[in-house]
Each structure stands twice: as structure tokens, then as C-alpha cells.
């Protein structure tokens, strides 16, 4: 009987207060469920009738109001032909209540799973949601994989840049022209655009995986970013020689300073990746970092980097490879670098420029940009593309040498 009553409650709702528990000749007063576009405003309405109000746009998505006044988001679906009702969370203004966009996203995700369970072949693509609704679905699925700092920044970009611009567009209707117009509108804040578009690109890729967009239709792919006067600095062979001499003669109190700097030079790793390196991550011939700016990462070790690590006494697995002098905390390389770069007469070279210089040397040796991106741990090809002009210079110089040799052979040198 309980199951039958539950199914009745799914299909019918109580139509207001009953008078004496009956209407007419003892027949319960019932009427069909209410239907509205379910929003946060609807969930806050005190006049919402008791029972279930179904959404007019997403079949199976509903808002249930108990006689006590308690509100919950629900979804009704039929996985493998069995009708089920699932409570998604509390609604309304109570602490911890689930917002309407997040509830809609969770309902849509559950309905997709139910569709997949029913069909032996690829299911028919569901209607793509509006970008504002998809943003909440994306956030629930994707953000747990980001570091806290990345989550905070990405949430700000989504709320302040992306939803105001694309919120009312269907996810599958966003085209390259829309992205280009957005870019043009942000000419005065190019840095904000450069930081926002990678998030938009990831969202469009995820929309493809969910079936909301056709494969390989990411409208962000290939969109140029605003050029910025990045303070990039590349060391020359002579500067490397001066730096090497200073490091060889360095006699600071902390014996980990020089090995740590050599690891930066030999691997192109980020400063934070070397400063926080622990011995359990050292698995020759690579460093296996469980987390980095772009997530889990492997840093490939060349013979020189391996020699640096072999020269250190291996400590406990959970201990730092390059600790501070008196405490088990990451070494502050910036503090030591200030003195070392001055001795090498390189006052304008930052620690991060050692990473740029690693890429510069790799390009000069003819290593493809795609390979360099993997060595540096870039998540997006666009990040490695910043070094493309260096590759162009190498090609141009090679062409000059070839033509000079040919002209000399022909006796046509100027």
C-alpha cells in the first residue's frame, strides 16, 4: 500500500485544504499537479500550494511542498521502466538549501543517466540547456577536480564574465562569432579576457562530452588572446656561463639552495614544484607530482637532474627534498636568488625566467612546441604557443645559413 500511495503522490497533488476531509459525497478533493517554470523566486513564494509543482521545461523536475511548509527539489524518472522519485535537496531560503540552477542541473544529470540505462544504443541528444543552467551543472561536476585557488578564480570568471555574457544563450548555439564579439568587447580589459577564455574553453569541451554540443565544435579553439607585455627574459649562453660560475662558488649556509636552483635550470619546473618537492615524489627517471598548477604532473629527469638528486642524502619519504635551513618548510628560493643573480650580473632575471630559458634552449635545439609543452606541463597548447616566435627566429636563422652557404657555392656572395 505504501508503494501505491507513493505513486499516487507522484501523479497527483492535494489541491488546497480539505473541508472536513471530504468534498461533496465523501470524495477527496484532488486535482492535477501545478506546472510552472521552477526558479528560485518560485521556491521562495509563500503562496506555493501544498503538493508537487512540476517544471514546464524539464520533464520530471519538480518542487514538493509538505504540509509542514518544508520544500524539496525532486526528480521523477523511469530507469529500466521502474518509476522512481528522488529527492535532490532542500529548497527555499533555509541554510544549506539547494539553489534552483543547481537543482535543475542535478535533475538533468540524473535524467541523462536514466535515458542511458534505457537505451542499448546512443541516446537521442537531450535539449541543450541555457548556458546559465549549464554553468551550474559544469560546476558541480568539474570544480571538485580543481585546486581551491583555481576554483575560487574560475568561479569568479564564470559569475562575472561568462554568465552575464552567454547566460541566455543555449549551450549548443554559442558560436565562434559570439566568442569574437566577446573578445572585442573586452579590449580595455584584455588580461581578464585572457584569464576567462580558458575556463570558457573547458566548459565548451565538457558540453561536448555531455552531448550538448557536436564533437569538435569548441568555439574558443584558436581564438587569439590579447598580447601582453610579459616580462619574459631568456638567458644567453654567456649569461648561463656567468650563472654557472656563481653557483659553483656559492657557499651559503643552506646547502640545498644550489641543488634546488640547478633543478629549476635542468627541468624547466615551476619554482613551487621544486620548493615543495618531497622524496616520495622522486621516482627516477621522473618526478611524479600528485598536484601542481595544472593538476597531477610528471617531470622528466635528464642525467644532469638525476645527478643533482643523487648528490643529496635521501631523507624520509614525507620529508622535503629542499627544506629551509632550520625548519621542515619549503625553501624560499626567491630570498637566495636575489643575491645570486646580482653576483652573476643578472639583476633583471627572475626565477621564472629560468623556465622560459629552458623552453628557449629546447626550441633552439629543434624540439617541437608540442613536446616542449609536455615537458613544461602546460595544460593548453595556447600556453606553449607564446614561444612560437622563438621557433620562427630559429627557422629564419637556419634559412639564412642555408642561403649563405648556397650563395657561397655559386660564387655570388655580396
C-alpha positions as CSV (number, residue, x, y, z in Angstrom):
1,X,0.0,0.0,0.0
2,X,2.8,2.4,0.8
3,X,4.3,2.0,-2.7
4,X,0.9,2.6,-4.3
5,X,0.4,5.7,-2.2
6,X,3.8,7.0,-3.2
7,X,3.0,6.5,-6.9
8,X,-0.3,8.3,-6.4
9,X,1.5,11.2,-4.8
10,X,3.8,11.4,-7.8
11,X,1.0,11.8,-10.2
12,X,-1.5,13.8,-8.1
13,X,-1.2,16.6,-5.5
14,X,-3.5,17.8,-2.8
15,X,-5.5,20.7,-4.0
16,X,-5.5,23.0,-1.0
17,X,-7.1,22.5,2.4
18,X,-9.9,20.0,2.6
19,X,-13.1,20.8,4.4
20,X,-13.9,18.0,6.8
21,X,-11.7,15.7,4.9
22,X,-14.2,15.4,2.1
23,X,-15.9,17.2,-0.8
24,X,-19.4,16.5,-1.9
25,X,-20.4,12.9,-1.3
26,X,-17.2,11.9,0.6
27,X,-14.9,12.2,-2.4
28,X,-11.4,13.6,-1.7
29,X,-10.6,16.9,-3.4
30,X,-7.8,16.2,-5.8
31,X,-6.5,18.0,-8.9
32,X,-3.6,17.6,-11.3
33,X,-0.2,18.9,-10.4
34,X,0.7,22.5,-10.8
35,X,3.2,23.4,-13.6
36,X,5.5,26.4,-13.5
37,X,9.0,27.3,-14.7
38,X,10.8,26.5,-11.5
39,X,13.1,29.2,-10.3
40,X,14.5,30.5,-7.1
41,X,11.7,33.0,-7.0
42,X,9.1,30.3,-7.1
43,X,10.8,28.3,-4.3
44,X,10.6,31.4,-2.1
45,X,6.9,32.1,-2.7
46,X,4.9,31.6,0.5
47,X,1.7,31.0,-1.6
48,X,3.1,27.9,-3.2
49,X,0.4,25.2,-2.9
50,X,1.0,22.0,-0.9
51,X,2.0,19.1,-3.2
52,X,4.2,18.9,-6.2
53,X,4.8,21.7,-8.7
54,X,6.3,20.3,-11.9
55,X,8.7,22.3,-14.1
56,X,7.3,23.3,-17.5
57,X,10.6,22.9,-19.3
58,X,12.4,19.9,-17.8
59,X,10.0,16.9,-17.6
60,X,10.3,15.1,-14.3
61,X,11.8,18.0,-12.4
62,X,9.6,19.2,-9.5
63,X,9.3,21.1,-6.3
64,X,7.4,19.4,-3.4
65,X,5.8,21.3,-0.6
66,X,4.8,19.4,2.5
67,X,2.0,20.4,4.9
68,X,4.7,21.5,7.3
69,X,5.9,24.0,4.7
70,X,9.2,22.2,4.0
71,X,10.3,22.4,0.4
72,X,12.4,19.9,-1.5
73,X,13.6,19.6,-5.1
74,X,12.6,16.2,-6.6
75,X,13.0,14.4,-9.9
76,X,10.8,11.6,-11.2
77,X,12.3,9.2,-13.8
78,X,11.9,5.6,-15.0
79,X,15.3,3.8,-15.2
80,X,14.6,0.5,-17.0
81,X,10.9,1.0,-16.8
82,X,10.7,1.3,-13.0
83,X,9.3,4.6,-11.8
84,X,11.4,6.3,-9.1
85,X,11.2,9.6,-7.3
86,X,14.5,11.1,-6.0
87,X,14.9,13.9,-3.5
88,X,17.7,16.3,-4.7
89,X,17.8,18.5,-1.6
90,X,16.0,21.2,0.3
91,X,14.7,24.3,-1.4
92,X,13.7,27.8,-0.2
93,X,15.7,30.1,2.0
94,X,16.8,27.8,4.7
95,X,20.5,27.4,5.4
96,X,22.1,24.8,3.1
97,X,19.2,24.9,0.7
98,X,19.9,23.9,-2.9
99,X,19.6,26.8,-5.4
100,X,17.2,26.4,-8.4
101,X,20.0,26.3,-11.1
102,X,22.0,23.7,-9.2
103,X,18.8,21.6,-8.6
104,X,17.9,21.8,-12.3
105,X,21.4,20.7,-13.3
106,X,21.3,17.8,-10.9
107,X,17.9,16.7,-12.2
108,X,19.1,17.0,-15.8
109,X,22.2,14.8,-15.0
110,X,20.0,12.1,-13.3
111,X,17.6,12.1,-16.3
112,X,20.5,11.6,-18.7
113,X,21.6,8.6,-16.7
114,X,18.1,7.2,-16.8
115,X,18.0,7.7,-20.5
116,X,21.3,5.9,-20.9
117,X,20.1,3.0,-18.8
118,X,17.0,2.6,-21.0
119,X,18.7,2.6,-24.4
120,X,21.1,-0.1,-25.7
121,X,22.4,2.4,-28.3
122,X,23.5,6.0,-28.1
123,X,20.6,8.0,-26.7
124,X,18.9,10.9,-28.5
125,X,20.6,14.1,-27.5
126,X,18.6,16.0,-24.9
127,X,17.8,19.6,-25.5
128,X,20.8,21.7,-24.6
129,X,20.3,23.9,-21.6
130,X,20.9,27.6,-21.4
131,X,24.5,28.5,-20.6
132,X,23.5,29.8,-17.1
133,X,22.0,26.5,-16.2
134,X,24.8,24.5,-17.7
135,X,27.3,26.6,-15.7
136,X,25.9,25.1,-12.5
137,X,25.9,21.6,-13.9
138,X,29.5,22.1,-15.1
139,X,30.5,23.4,-11.7
140,X,29.0,20.5,-9.7
141,X,30.8,18.0,-11.9
142,X,34.1,19.7,-12.7
143,X,35.1,22.1,-9.9
144,X,36.0,19.3,-7.4
145,X,38.9,18.4,-9.6
146,X,40.5,21.9,-9.3
147,X,42.7,23.2,-6.6
148,X,41.0,25.6,-4.1
149,X,42.7,28.7,-5.6
150,X,41.7,27.6,-9.1
151,X,38.1,27.0,-8.0
152,X,37.9,30.5,-6.5
153,X,39.3,32.2,-9.6
154,X,37.2,30.2,-12.0
155,X,34.0,30.7,-10.1
156,X,34.6,34.5,-10.3
157,X,35.2,34.3,-14.0
158,X,32.0,32.3,-14.6
159,X,29.9,34.6,-12.5
160,X,31.3,38.0,-13.5
161,X,32.4,37.4,-17.1
162,X,30.7,34.3,-18.7
163,X,27.2,34.1,-17.3
164,X,26.5,37.8,-17.9
165,X,27.7,37.4,-21.5
166,X,26.3,34.0,-22.5
167,X,23.8,33.1,-19.8
168,X,20.7,33.4,-22.0
169,X,22.2,31.5,-25.0
170,X,21.6,27.8,-25.4
171,X,24.9,25.9,-25.0
172,X,24.8,24.5,-28.5
173,X,24.0,27.9,-30.0
174,X,27.3,29.6,-28.9
175,X,29.4,30.1,-32.0
176,X,32.8,31.4,-32.8
177,X,31.3,34.8,-33.8
178,X,29.9,35.1,-30.2
179,X,33.3,34.5,-28.8
180,X,34.9,37.0,-31.1
181,X,32.4,39.7,-30.2
182,X,33.0,39.0,-26.5
183,X,36.7,39.4,-27.1
184,X,36.2,42.7,-28.9
185,X,34.1,44.0,-26.1
186,X,36.9,43.3,-23.6
187,X,39.7,45.2,-25.4
188,X,40.1,47.5,-22.4
189,X,40.5,44.6,-20.0
190,X,42.5,42.2,-22.1
191,X,44.0,40.4,-19.2
192,X,40.6,39.5,-17.8
193,X,39.7,38.0,-21.2
194,X,42.9,36.1,-21.4
195,X,42.2,34.5,-18.0
196,X,38.5,33.9,-18.7
197,X,38.7,32.2,-22.1
198,X,40.5,29.1,-20.8
199,X,37.6,28.5,-18.4
200,X,35.1,29.0,-21.2
201,X,37.0,26.6,-23.4
202,X,37.0,23.9,-20.8
203,X,33.2,24.4,-20.3
204,X,32.6,24.0,-24.1
205,X,34.7,20.9,-24.1
206,X,32.7,19.4,-21.3
207,X,29.4,20.3,-23.1
208,X,30.6,18.2,-26.0
209,X,31.3,15.3,-23.7
210,X,27.7,15.6,-22.2
211,X,26.3,15.6,-25.7
212,X,25.0,19.2,-25.6
213,X,27.3,20.2,-28.5
214,X,28.6,18.3,-31.5
215,X,32.1,16.9,-31.3
216,X,34.9,19.3,-32.2
217,X,32.8,22.4,-32.2
218,X,34.5,24.3,-29.4
219,X,34.1,27.9,-30.4
220,X,37.1,29.0,-28.3
221,X,39.6,26.9,-30.2
222,X,42.1,29.2,-32.0
223,X,40.7,32.5,-30.7
224,X,43.7,34.8,-30.2
225,X,44.3,36.3,-26.8
226,X,45.3,39.9,-26.2
227,X,49.0,40.5,-26.5
228,X,50.6,41.5,-23.2
229,X,53.9,42.9,-22.4
230,X,55.0,39.9,-20.4
231,X,58.4,40.5,-18.8
232,X,59.9,37.4,-20.4
233,X,63.7,37.1,-20.3
234,X,65.8,34.4,-21.9
235,X,69.4,33.7,-20.8
236,X,72.1,33.7,-23.4
237,X,75.0,31.2,-23.5
238,X,77.3,33.8,-21.9
239,X,74.8,34.5,-19.2
240,X,74.4,30.8,-18.4
241,X,78.1,30.6,-18.1
242,X,78.2,33.5,-15.6
243,X,75.4,32.0,-13.6
244,X,77.1,28.6,-13.6
245,X,80.3,30.1,-12.2
246,X,78.4,31.9,-9.4
247,X,76.5,28.7,-8.4
248,X,79.8,26.7,-8.4
249,X,81.3,29.2,-6.0
250,X,78.3,29.7,-3.8
251,X,78.9,28.9,-0.1
252,X,75.7,29.9,1.6
253,X,74.6,28.4,4.9
254,X,71.8,26.4,3.3
255,X,73.3,23.6,1.2
256,X,70.0,23.0,-0.6
257,X,70.0,26.3,-2.4
258,X,72.3,25.5,-5.3
259,X,70.8,22.0,-6.0
260,X,67.3,23.4,-6.0
261,X,68.3,26.1,-8.5
262,X,70.0,23.6,-10.7
263,X,66.8,21.5,-10.7
264,X,65.0,24.6,-12.0
265,X,67.5,25.1,-14.7
266,X,67.7,21.5,-15.8
267,X,64.0,20.7,-15.7
268,X,62.1,23.9,-16.5
269,X,59.9,23.2,-13.5
270,X,58.0,25.9,-11.7
271,X,59.5,27.3,-8.5
272,X,56.7,25.9,-6.3
273,X,57.1,22.4,-7.8
274,X,60.7,22.2,-6.7
275,X,60.4,24.1,-3.4
276,X,57.6,21.7,-2.3
277,X,59.1,18.5,-3.7
278,X,59.0,15.5,-1.3
279,X,61.1,12.4,-1.6
280,X,58.2,10.2,-2.2
281,X,57.6,12.1,-5.5
282,X,61.1,11.2,-6.7
283,X,60.7,8.1,-8.8
284,X,63.7,8.1,-11.2
285,X,63.6,8.8,-14.1
286,X,60.8,11.2,-13.3
287,X,59.2,13.3,-10.6
288,X,55.5,12.3,-10.1
289,X,53.8,15.3,-8.6
290,X,50.3,14.5,-7.2
291,X,49.3,18.1,-7.7
292,X,50.6,21.2,-9.5
293,X,49.2,24.4,-11.1
294,X,47.7,22.2,-13.8
295,X,46.9,19.1,-11.7
296,X,48.9,15.8,-11.4
297,X,52.1,16.1,-13.4
298,X,55.3,14.1,-14.3
299,X,58.6,16.0,-14.6
300,X,61.0,14.1,-16.8
301,X,64.6,13.9,-15.4
302,X,67.6,14.2,-17.6
303,X,71.0,12.8,-16.5
304,X,72.1,16.2,-15.1
305,X,68.9,16.5,-12.9
306,X,69.3,12.9,-11.7
307,X,73.0,13.7,-10.8
308,X,71.7,16.6,-8.6
309,X,69.3,14.3,-6.7
310,X,71.9,11.6,-6.4
311,X,74.2,14.1,-4.7
312,X,71.7,14.6,-1.9
313,X,71.1,12.3,1.1
314,X,67.7,10.7,0.7
315,X,65.6,11.5,3.6
316,X,62.2,10.2,4.7
317,X,59.5,9.8,2.0
318,X,57.4,12.5,3.5
319,X,60.2,15.0,4.0
320,X,61.1,17.8,1.7
321,X,63.9,17.4,-0.8
322,X,64.9,21.0,-0.5
323,X,63.9,22.2,3.0
324,X,64.6,25.6,4.6
325,X,67.7,25.8,6.7
326,X,66.3,25.4,10.2
327,X,62.7,24.1,9.7
328,X,60.9,21.5,7.7
329,X,59.3,24.0,5.4
330,X,59.8,24.7,1.7
331,X,62.9,26.6,0.9
332,X,62.5,30.3,0.0
333,X,64.5,30.4,-3.3
334,X,63.5,33.9,-4.0
335,X,65.3,35.2,-1.0
336,X,68.6,33.5,-2.1
337,X,68.1,34.2,-5.8
338,X,68.3,38.0,-5.2
339,X,72.0,37.7,-4.1
340,X,73.0,35.1,-6.6
341,X,71.6,37.0,-9.7
342,X,73.4,40.2,-8.6
343,X,76.7,38.3,-8.3
344,X,76.1,36.9,-11.9
345,X,75.3,40.5,-13.1
346,X,71.8,39.3,-14.0
347,X,69.7,41.8,-11.9
348,X,66.7,41.6,-14.2
349,X,66.4,37.8,-14.4
350,X,63.6,36.3,-12.3
351,X,63.4,32.8,-11.1
352,X,60.5,32.1,-13.5
353,X,62.8,33.2,-16.4
354,X,64.8,30.0,-15.9
355,X,61.7,28.2,-17.0
356,X,61.4,30.5,-20.1
357,X,65.0,30.0,-20.9
358,X,64.6,26.2,-20.7
359,X,61.9,26.5,-23.4
360,X,64.2,28.8,-25.4
361,X,67.1,26.4,-25.4
362,X,64.7,23.5,-26.3
363,X,63.4,25.4,-29.3
364,X,67.0,26.3,-30.4
365,X,67.7,22.5,-30.4
366,X,64.8,21.9,-32.8
367,X,62.4,20.3,-30.2
368,X,58.7,20.7,-31.4
369,X,56.5,23.0,-29.4
370,X,54.1,20.1,-28.6
371,X,56.9,18.3,-26.9
372,X,58.1,21.4,-25.0
373,X,54.5,21.8,-23.8
374,X,54.6,18.3,-22.3
375,X,58.0,18.9,-20.7
376,X,56.7,22.1,-19.1
377,X,53.4,20.6,-18.1
378,X,51.2,23.0,-20.0
379,X,47.5,22.2,-19.9
380,X,46.7,24.1,-23.0
381,X,48.5,24.3,-26.4
382,X,47.9,28.1,-26.3
383,X,50.2,28.4,-23.3
384,X,53.2,26.9,-25.2
385,X,52.3,29.0,-28.3
386,X,53.8,32.0,-26.5
387,X,57.2,30.6,-27.5
388,X,56.3,30.3,-31.2
389,X,58.1,33.5,-32.1
390,X,61.3,31.9,-30.9
391,X,60.8,28.9,-33.2
392,X,60.2,31.4,-36.1
393,X,63.6,33.0,-35.3
394,X,65.4,29.7,-35.3
395,X,63.8,28.8,-38.7
396,X,64.7,32.2,-40.1
397,X,68.4,31.9,-38.9
398,X,68.6,28.4,-40.4
399,X,67.3,29.7,-43.7
400,X,69.9,32.5,-43.6
401,X,72.7,30.0,-43.0
402,X,71.5,27.7,-45.8
403,X,71.2,30.6,-48.3
404,X,74.6,32.0,-47.4
405,X,76.1,28.5,-48.0
406,X,74.4,28.2,-51.4
407,X,75.4,31.7,-52.5
408,X,79.0,31.0,-51.5
409,X,79.0,27.8,-53.5
410,X,77.7,29.8,-56.5
411,X,80.3,32.5,-56.0
412,X,77.6,35.1,-55.5
413,X,78.4,36.3,-52.0
414,X,78.0,40.1,-51.6
